[in-house]
Amino acid sequence: MSSLNSSQGDAEIADRQDALRAHHAELFMPYYETHWKSILWLVLAAGLFIFGISSLELTFARIFGGIGELGSMVLRMLPPDPGRFNSYLYAMLETLAIALLGTLSAAVVAFPLGFLAARNTTLNRVVQFFSRRSFDTLRGVDILIWALIWINVVGLGPFAGVLALFMSDLGIFGKLFSEAIEAADNKPVEGVVSTGGTSTASVRFGILPQLMPVLLSQVLYQFESNTRSASVIGIVGAGGIGLILSEQIRTLELQQMAFVILMILLTVSVIDYFCSKIRFAIIGKSAL
């Protein structure tokens, strides 16, 4: 009798399992059937990685040989030579000016355009679509390409560097600002409208107080990044310390090159420190 009850219980369990499998068939499918797209992308990525290694001729012998050559080059860079310190200092200040002007001008222009690209403040969907695609286009072109374009338009010098940073940052700020506007809480806006406020007043008193700490923090971070970028675009002739660094690399003045690199690192570290202090002050937290 007990064996009969046991067999009936096993049959009921099996029936329940079959019913569960039939009702939730997708949960019991093999992994390769439910995640075949992920597996396909993983295989394609692995194939691209293998193709890159083979086509770029990446070998352990070349890697270890390069490490040895890098160590030899570092030894030749010591000790750093200040050389023409006054020229280096002027070029570093010029780099900071390029970064500051490019960042601020892009932020000022991108601020109103961000409202056009945001879904909750735009005039219509067509304006929002073309605003977003314009930002994508500006952001999709590398800053070095922008520098080369503006060098051919306005000539060599820091003005081309400012324009290059402006074009690149305009796309970045436009995207970041519009996304910050879309993420703003709508309740303050509803409160302003409920008291008879206009759409302009709802933006001024409902959205802007939420946005300003976020936007200023993004501008400060981009200024830090642009200090490094301004050093790089100088290599192609857009002014600043990068031009001097490029000359030293070509003439193998390694000790002076080491001093310029240290100047750049020190400047970026100082800017990062003070921008962090300002950023924490803006968002209402005490700086560490």
SULVEN-V943370 format. One record per pair of residues at least 12 apart in sequence whose ideal C-beta (glycine too) atoms are under 6 Angstrom apart, sorted by the first residue. I is the first residue (numbers start at 1). J is the second residue. D is the distance in whole Angstrom. If there is no record, write none. Layout:
[[I & J & D] [I & J & D]]
This chain:
[[76 & 254 & 5] [77 & 254 & 5] [77 & 255 & 6] [77 & 258 & 4] [80 & 255 & 6] [80 & 258 & 4] [80 & 259 & 4] [80 & 262 & 6] [81 & 255 & 4] [81 & 256 & 5] [81 & 259 & 6] [82 & 259 & 5] [83 & 256 & 4] [88 & 260 & 6] [91 & 240 & 6] [91 & 241 & 4] [91 & 244 & 5] [92 & 241 & 5] [92 & 263 & 6] [94 & 158 & 6] [94 & 239 & 6] [94 & 240 & 5] [95 & 230 & 5] [95 & 231 & 6] [95 & 240 & 4] [95 & 241 & 5] [98 & 158 & 5] [98 & 161 & 4] [98 & 162 & 5] [98 & 230 & 4] [98 & 240 & 5] [99 & 226 & 4] [99 & 227 & 5] [99 & 230 & 4] [101 & 162 & 5] [102 & 162 & 5] [102 & 165 & 3] [102 & 166 & 5] [102 & 226 & 6] [103 & 169 & 6] [103 & 222 & 6] [103 & 223 & 5] [103 & 226 & 5] [105 & 166 & 5] [106 & 166 & 5] [106 & 169 & 3] [106 & 170 & 5] [106 & 173 & 5] [107 & 173 & 6] [107 & 219 & 5] [109 & 170 & 6] [110 & 170 & 5] [110 & 173 & 4] [110 & 174 & 5] [110 & 177 & 6] [113 & 174 & 5] [114 & 174 & 6] [114 & 177 & 3] [114 & 178 & 4] [114 & 181 & 6] [116 & 131 & 5] [117 & 131 & 4] [117 & 132 & 5] [117 & 174 & 6] [117 & 178 & 4] [118 & 178 & 4] [118 & 181 & 4] [118 & 182 & 5] [119 & 182 & 6] [120 & 182 & 6] [121 & 181 & 6] [135 & 171 & 5] [135 & 174 & 4] [135 & 175 & 5] [138 & 167 & 6] [138 & 170 & 5] [138 & 171 & 3] [139 & 171 & 3] [139 & 172 & 6] [143 & 164 & 6] [143 & 168 & 4] [143 & 229 & 6] [146 & 164 & 4] [146 & 167 & 5] [146 & 168 & 6] [147 & 164 & 4] [147 & 233 & 4] [147 & 236 & 5] [147 & 238 & 4] [148 & 236 & 6] [150 & 163 & 4] [150 & 164 & 5] [151 & 237 & 5] [156 & 237 & 4] [157 & 239 & 5] [158 & 239 & 3] [160 & 238 & 5] [161 & 230 & 6] [161 & 233 & 5] [161 & 238 & 4] [161 & 239 & 5] [164 & 233 & 6] [164 & 238 & 6] [165 & 226 & 5] [176 & 218 & 5] [180 & 211 & 6] [180 & 214 & 5] [184 & 207 & 5] [184 & 210 & 5] [188 & 206 & 4] [189 & 202 & 5] [189 & 206 & 4] [192 & 205 & 5] [192 & 206 & 5] [213 & 282 & 5] [213 & 283 & 5] [216 & 282 & 5] [217 & 279 & 5] [220 & 275 & 4] [220 & 278 & 6] [220 & 279 & 5] [224 & 271 & 6] [224 & 272 & 5] [224 & 275 & 5] [227 & 268 & 6] [227 & 271 & 6] [228 & 268 & 6] [231 & 264 & 5] [245 & 260 & 5]]
